[in-house]
Amino acid sequence: QVQLVESGGGLVQPGGSLRLSCAASGRVFSWDSWGWFRQAPGKEREFVATVGVSGRTTRYAEFVKGRFTISRDNAKNTVYLQMNSLEPGDTAVYYCNIDPPEARFWGQGTQVTVSS
């Protein structure tokens, strides 16, 4: 059974940092692009960042450029999202998936709350 399990979320003050991890099991994802997505209360799920197969190619949503960094470790079948300078508007459940995402791979996500 293929599973993507996100972790690393939590409560952080504005300006703080978090590092999210997404570990895959049941299948090797070395040949897929990975993405991070998020869904805030009452809003549609939206794209945050993506990283290519080698890890050298990345793309970010405009609202996180310069603050978030996506990376991957193919040996560990894991993708990361380093989030710095967090803002209250970043509060959401964060999900990982391959990119473009497939419905069968959505996991539970990890909650990120930015609040003072």
C-alpha positions in Angstrom: 0.0 0.0 0.0 1.4 3.4 -1.0 1.4 6.0 1.7 2.6 9.5 2.0 2.9 10.7 5.6 3.5 14.3 6.4 5.0 15.5 9.7 6.6 18.5 11.3 3.7 20.9 11.6 2.8 22.8 14.7 2.1 26.1 16.3 4.6 28.9 15.6 4.8 32.6 16.1 4.9 35.0 13.1 8.4 35.2 11.8 9.2 31.7 13.0 10.3 28.6 11.1 9.2 25.0 10.6 10.5 22.1 8.6 7.9 19.7 7.1 8.8 16.2 6.0 6.9 13.8 3.8 7.9 10.2 3.9 6.7 7.8 1.2 6.3 4.1 1.6 5.1 1.3 -0.6 6.6 2.7 -3.8 9.7 4.4 -4.9 9.1 8.0 -6.0 12.6 8.7 -7.3 11.3 9.3 -10.9 8.5 11.6 -9.9 8.4 15.3 -9.2 7.2 16.1 -5.7 5.0 18.9 -4.6 3.7 20.5 -1.4 0.2 21.9 -1.3 -1.9 23.5 1.4 -5.5 24.1 2.3 -6.6 26.8 4.7 -10.0 26.7 6.4 -12.8 27.6 3.9 -10.4 27.6 0.9 -9.5 25.4 -1.9 -6.3 23.4 -1.7 -3.5 25.3 -3.5 0.0 24.7 -4.9 2.9 25.7 -2.7 6.1 24.3 -4.3 7.5 21.5 -6.5 10.9 19.9 -6.9 12.0 17.9 -9.9 13.5 14.4 -10.0 17.1 15.4 -9.4 16.2 18.0 -6.9 17.9 20.8 -8.9 14.7 22.2 -10.4 12.2 23.9 -8.1 9.2 26.1 -8.5 7.3 28.1 -5.9 4.0 29.9 -5.6 4.4 33.6 -5.6 3.3 34.0 -2.0 6.1 31.8 -0.6 9.0 32.8 -2.8 12.1 33.7 -0.8 10.6 32.2 2.4 10.1 28.5 1.7 12.6 25.9 0.3 11.6 22.5 -1.1 14.1 19.7 -1.2 14.2 15.9 -1.6 16.2 12.9 -0.5 15.7 10.1 -3.0 17.6 7.6 -0.9 15.1 8.2 1.9 12.1 8.6 -0.4 11.4 11.8 1.5 10.6 15.4 0.5 11.0 18.4 2.8 9.6 21.9 3.0 11.7 24.4 5.0 9.4 27.3 5.9 10.9 30.6 7.2 9.4 34.0 8.0 6.1 32.4 8.6 3.0 34.6 8.4 -0.5 34.1 9.8 -1.7 33.7 6.2 0.4 30.5 6.0 -1.9 28.8 8.5 -3.2 25.7 6.7 -3.0 21.9 6.5 0.0 21.1 4.4 0.0 18.0 2.1 2.6 16.4 -0.1 1.9 14.5 -3.3 3.6 13.9 -6.6 3.4 16.7 -9.1 1.0 16.8 -10.8 -0.9 15.4 -7.8 -2.9 12.1 -7.9 -6.0 11.7 -5.7 -4.9 8.3 -4.5 -1.8 9.7 -2.8 -3.4 12.4 -0.6 -2.6 11.8 3.0 -3.8 13.3 6.3 -1.5 16.4 6.0 0.1 18.2 8.8 -1.4 21.3 10.5 0.6 24.5 10.5 -0.7 27.3 12.6 1.0 30.7 12.7 -0.2 32.8 15.6 1.0 35.0 18.4 
